C-alpha cells in the first residue's frame, strides 16, 4: 500500500510508528537496510549488560556489607573494653578499701582473741571503755556560794557576766540542776572576766562583790545575768531596786574595792589552764562550756554512785 503525502495529511489516519518499504527499491537501498538490520542486534545487546551490572553493584554491595563491616565489630570491641575498665575500677576501689581497713581500720578498743575453749572473745581496751577523770584542787574560800556546806557535790563555776553562753547556761540549766538534786549541790561562783572581748565584765564582777557587802550578792548576781546592758548606771539602778545603802555601794564601786579580788580569781583560772567561759569543776572534775542538763546529770550521777575514782 502506497501512502501519498495528501493522504497522510488526513485527520485520524496518522500512525507515527508505522514503517512501509516499497518492493521496487534498488539494490543500494537493500544493502543499507541489511547493514542497518545487522547493526540493530549489537545495539540492543551491548548496553544492557553493563547498565544492569552498574545499577546493582553500588546499591546492593553496601547493604550486604552493612551488617558485617569491620567498623561495627570495632565498636563492639570498644563497648566490651569499657565494661572491662569499669569492672577493673570497681575491683581496684574495693581492694583499696580493704587494704585501708586492714592497715588503719582495725579498732584499737576491740580485739578478738582465742579463748581456752576455742571460741573468740572480745577484749575491750580500758581507755575506750571508760574515760579518764582528773580532779583539780579548786579553793572555795572567800568565794560566794549557795547550798549546804556539806553537800556531796560542789560545783565551782568560772564565769563572765557579759558572756552570752554564761547567760544561756544560767537561764536554761542553773535552776533545773539545783532542783534535780535538792540539798546535794553547793554552787560556788568565781570570776573570770574576759576583758579583751567583754569590756564591762570586770566592772560587773566588782559591782556584784560590792552588793555582797550588804548580803545581796546572789540577788544582784541574778539581775546581772538578766540584764541586756551593763555599766555604772545599771549597777546603781539594781542597787536601788534591792534597797541597798547607796552611799556605801557607790563608794565601793567607784573606789574599785574588789578589783584585786576579781583579778585574783581570773589569774587563778588562767594559770590552771581555763581559757573559756563558762568552765565548771564538779568535785574538781572539769566540764567546759554551757553544757545541757543531761551532761551535768550524767557526771553527777556517776560521782554520787562512786563510779569515778577519787584520786
VMD Tcl script that draws the C-alpha trace (Angstrom):
set ca {
  {0.00 0.00 0.00}
  {1.33 3.33 -1.08}
  {0.53 6.27 1.17}
  {0.73 9.59 -0.54}
  {1.51 12.88 1.14}
  {-2.00 14.05 0.55}
  {-3.48 11.04 2.33}
  {-1.03 11.39 5.30}
  {-2.42 14.84 5.95}
  {-5.93 13.42 6.59}
  {-7.01 13.57 10.24}
  {-7.19 10.23 12.08}
  {-5.03 8.27 9.65}
  {-1.61 9.18 11.05}
  {0.45 6.45 12.90}
  {3.91 7.70 13.68}
  {5.49 4.37 14.50}
  {4.42 2.56 11.21}
  {7.17 1.95 8.58}
  {6.40 0.82 4.96}
  {9.08 -0.28 2.47}
  {8.40 -0.42 -1.32}
  {9.31 -3.69 -3.14}
  {10.86 -1.96 -6.04}
  {13.70 -0.40 -4.15}
  {17.10 -0.53 -5.68}
  {19.88 -2.87 -4.55}
  {21.60 0.08 -2.96}
  {18.65 0.63 -0.65}
  {18.57 -3.08 0.19}
  {22.22 -3.08 1.17}
  {21.64 -0.14 3.51}
  {18.68 -1.94 5.10}
  {20.75 -5.09 5.60}
  {23.54 -3.13 7.25}
  {21.00 -1.39 9.44}
  {19.36 -4.66 10.49}
  {22.78 -6.22 11.05}
  {23.73 -3.45 13.38}
  {20.49 -3.48 15.41}
  {21.21 -6.61 17.49}
  {24.57 -5.30 18.62}
  {22.96 -2.05 19.73}
  {20.40 -3.97 21.77}
  {22.81 -6.41 23.49}
  {25.79 -4.24 24.33}
  {24.24 -1.53 26.57}
  {22.02 -3.90 28.63}
  {24.64 -5.99 30.44}
  {26.86 -3.14 31.72}
  {23.86 -0.99 32.70}
  {22.36 -3.74 34.86}
  {25.71 -4.56 36.49}
  {26.44 -0.93 37.27}
  {22.96 -0.43 38.77}
  {23.25 -3.50 41.03}
  {26.79 -3.06 42.33}
  {26.55 0.37 44.01}
  {23.15 -0.39 45.57}
  {23.41 -3.99 46.75}
  {27.01 -4.14 47.92}
  {26.71 -1.57 50.76}
  {23.50 -3.20 52.01}
  {25.14 -6.62 52.10}
  {28.23 -5.27 53.93}
  {26.35 -3.09 56.39}
  {25.80 -5.98 58.83}
  {29.31 -7.45 58.76}
  {31.54 -4.43 58.36}
  {34.72 -4.28 60.47}
  {33.59 -0.88 61.75}
  {30.73 -2.37 63.77}
  {32.97 -5.10 65.10}
  {35.39 -2.44 66.27}
  {32.57 -0.57 68.07}
  {31.56 -3.80 69.75}
  {35.10 -4.33 70.96}
  {35.20 -0.78 72.31}
  {31.96 -1.34 74.27}
  {33.34 -4.52 75.82}
  {36.60 -2.77 76.68}
  {34.71 -0.03 78.53}
  {32.94 -2.66 80.57}
  {36.29 -4.20 81.36}
  {37.67 -0.88 82.58}
  {34.55 -0.31 84.72}
  {34.92 -3.67 86.40}
  {38.63 -3.09 86.88}
  {37.94 0.27 88.52}
  {35.45 -1.26 90.96}
  {37.88 -4.02 91.86}
  {40.69 -1.52 92.41}
  {38.47 0.61 94.68}
  {37.37 -2.42 96.69}
  {40.97 -3.53 97.06}
  {41.95 -0.07 98.28}
  {39.17 -0.03 100.87}
  {40.09 -3.48 102.07}
  {43.75 -2.56 102.33}
  {42.92 0.65 104.21}
  {40.74 -1.26 106.65}
  {43.47 -3.83 107.26}
  {46.13 -1.16 107.86}
  {44.14 1.57 109.66}
  {40.62 0.36 110.31}
  {41.18 -2.28 112.96}
  {39.53 -0.84 116.09}
  {42.00 -0.44 118.90}
  {39.30 -0.85 121.53}
  {38.07 -4.24 120.33}
  {40.44 -7.13 119.65}
  {39.31 -10.72 119.15}
  {41.48 -13.29 120.88}
  {41.02 -17.06 121.04}
  {39.63 -18.35 124.32}
  {40.52 -21.60 126.02}
  {37.54 -23.39 124.53}
  {38.43 -22.23 121.01}
  {35.74 -19.52 120.75}
  {36.64 -15.89 120.11}
  {36.34 -13.39 122.97}
  {36.18 -9.61 122.54}
  {38.65 -7.72 124.71}
  {37.77 -4.09 125.31}
  {40.58 -1.60 125.76}
  {40.19 0.19 129.12}
  {40.87 3.66 127.63}
  {37.97 3.36 125.17}
  {35.58 1.76 127.65}
  {35.98 4.27 130.48}
  {37.20 7.85 130.11}
  {39.91 9.15 132.40}
  {38.93 11.72 135.00}
  {41.32 14.19 136.51}
  {40.48 16.12 139.66}
  {41.73 19.64 140.24}
  {42.09 21.29 143.61}
  {39.87 24.37 143.39}
  {39.80 26.54 146.55}
  {36.39 27.90 147.51}
  {37.35 30.09 150.48}
  {36.29 33.73 150.28}
  {34.06 32.91 147.28}
  {30.31 33.35 147.30}
  {28.45 30.05 147.44}
  {24.88 28.79 147.67}
  {23.80 25.40 149.02}
  {24.76 23.23 152.02}
  {28.40 23.43 153.07}
  {28.47 19.62 153.47}
  {26.79 18.86 150.12}
  {28.27 15.77 148.38}
  {28.63 17.74 145.14}
  {30.47 21.06 144.91}
  {30.32 22.86 141.59}
  {32.73 25.76 141.05}
  {31.81 27.96 138.11}
  {34.27 30.35 136.47}
  {32.07 32.79 134.60}
  {31.65 36.20 133.00}
  {28.57 38.40 133.43}
  {28.85 39.69 129.85}
  {29.32 36.24 128.30}
  {26.24 35.18 126.25}
  {26.96 31.48 126.80}
  {27.21 32.01 130.54}
  {23.84 33.74 130.47}
  {22.27 30.97 128.42}
  {23.50 28.30 130.85}
  {22.21 30.35 133.79}
  {18.78 30.71 132.14}
  {18.40 27.10 130.96}
  {20.37 24.84 133.30}
  {21.16 26.54 136.62}
  {17.80 26.29 138.41}
  {16.77 22.88 136.92}
  {20.11 21.46 138.07}
  {19.65 22.61 141.66}
  {16.07 21.34 141.61}
  {17.18 17.91 140.34}
  {19.47 17.41 143.35}
  {17.86 19.21 146.31}
  {20.29 19.64 149.21}
  {23.06 17.79 147.33}
  {24.79 20.60 145.43}
  {26.83 23.52 146.69}
  {27.26 26.12 143.94}
  {30.36 28.34 144.10}
  {30.84 31.32 141.79}
  {34.27 32.61 140.82}
  {35.09 35.40 138.39}
  {36.77 35.14 135.02}
  {36.02 38.38 133.14}
  {37.23 38.16 129.56}
  {38.11 41.84 129.35}
  {39.57 41.62 125.83}
  {36.10 40.96 124.37}
  {33.80 41.96 127.25}
  {34.72 45.49 128.40}
  {32.03 45.64 131.13}
  {32.68 42.20 132.61}
  {35.24 43.42 135.17}
  {33.08 46.27 136.49}
  {30.05 43.96 136.72}
  {32.04 41.48 138.83}
  {33.22 44.28 141.13}
  {29.65 45.59 141.46}
  {28.42 42.13 142.48}
  {31.11 41.97 145.16}
  {30.07 45.41 146.44}
  {26.46 44.20 146.69}
  {27.75 41.19 148.59}
  {28.94 43.51 151.35}
  {25.27 44.17 152.06}
  {24.25 40.48 151.81}
  {22.82 40.97 148.35}
  {25.34 39.13 146.23}
  {23.00 36.46 144.82}
  {20.05 38.80 144.06}
  {22.49 41.19 142.36}
  {24.04 38.21 140.57}
  {20.62 37.26 139.17}
  {19.95 40.79 137.95}
  {23.30 40.99 136.15}
  {22.58 37.79 134.21}
  {19.13 39.07 133.28}
  {20.41 42.44 132.03}
  {20.76 43.37 128.38}
  {23.22 46.18 129.15}
  {25.91 46.66 131.80}
  {27.54 49.80 133.17}
  {27.58 52.08 136.20}
  {24.04 53.32 135.59}
  {22.74 49.74 135.51}
  {24.61 48.84 138.71}
  {23.19 51.84 140.58}
  {19.67 51.02 139.39}
  {19.97 47.44 140.61}
  {21.31 48.65 143.97}
  {18.28 50.89 144.37}
  {15.94 48.05 143.39}
  {17.48 45.91 146.12}
  {17.26 48.78 148.61}
  {20.99 48.83 149.28}
  {22.78 51.65 151.07}
  {23.54 53.73 148.02}
  {26.38 55.75 149.58}
  {28.19 52.62 150.66}
  {27.59 50.93 147.33}
  {28.70 53.93 145.30}
  {31.86 54.32 147.38}
  {32.72 50.65 146.96}
  {32.08 50.76 143.23}
  {33.91 53.98 142.46}
  {36.88 53.06 144.67}
  {37.17 49.66 142.91}
  {37.43 47.98 146.27}
  {37.26 44.46 144.85}
  {39.36 44.88 141.74}
  {42.22 42.80 143.14}
  {39.90 40.06 144.37}
  {38.31 39.72 140.93}
  {41.72 39.78 139.28}
  {42.95 37.06 141.65}
  {40.10 34.77 140.55}
  {40.93 35.45 136.92}
  {44.65 34.80 137.38}
  {43.99 31.53 139.18}
  {41.75 30.25 136.40}
  {44.19 31.23 133.65}
  {47.13 29.63 135.46}
  {45.04 26.49 135.86}
  {44.52 26.35 132.09}
  {40.98 27.67 131.82}
  {40.57 29.50 128.51}
  {36.81 29.92 128.07}
  {33.64 30.69 129.97}
  {31.74 29.12 131.43}
  {34.01 26.42 132.84}
  {32.84 24.18 135.70}
  {34.61 21.94 138.18}
  {32.34 19.25 139.63}
  {34.14 17.94 142.71}
  {37.30 19.02 140.92}
  {36.43 17.38 137.55}
  {36.44 19.90 134.71}
  {33.43 20.38 132.45}
  {33.91 23.06 129.79}
  {31.16 25.05 128.11}
  {27.45 25.70 128.51}
  {26.60 22.01 128.55}
  {22.98 20.85 128.75}
  {21.41 19.49 131.90}
  {21.79 15.84 130.87}
  {25.56 16.17 130.65}
  {25.75 17.51 134.19}
  {23.42 14.80 135.45}
  {25.46 12.01 133.90}
  {28.63 13.19 135.61}
  {26.93 13.92 138.93}
  {25.16 10.55 138.97}
  {28.46 8.75 138.41}
  {30.07 10.76 141.18}
  {27.25 10.06 143.63}
  {27.35 6.35 142.75}
  {31.08 6.20 143.44}
  {31.91 5.13 139.89}
  {34.61 7.77 139.44}
  {37.94 7.19 141.19}
  {38.72 9.76 143.89}
  {42.38 10.04 143.01}
}
mol new
graphics top color blue
foreach p $ca { graphics top sphere $p radius 0.5 }
foreach p [lrange $ca 0 end-1] q [lrange $ca 1 end] { graphics top cylinder $p $q radius 0.2 }
display resetview
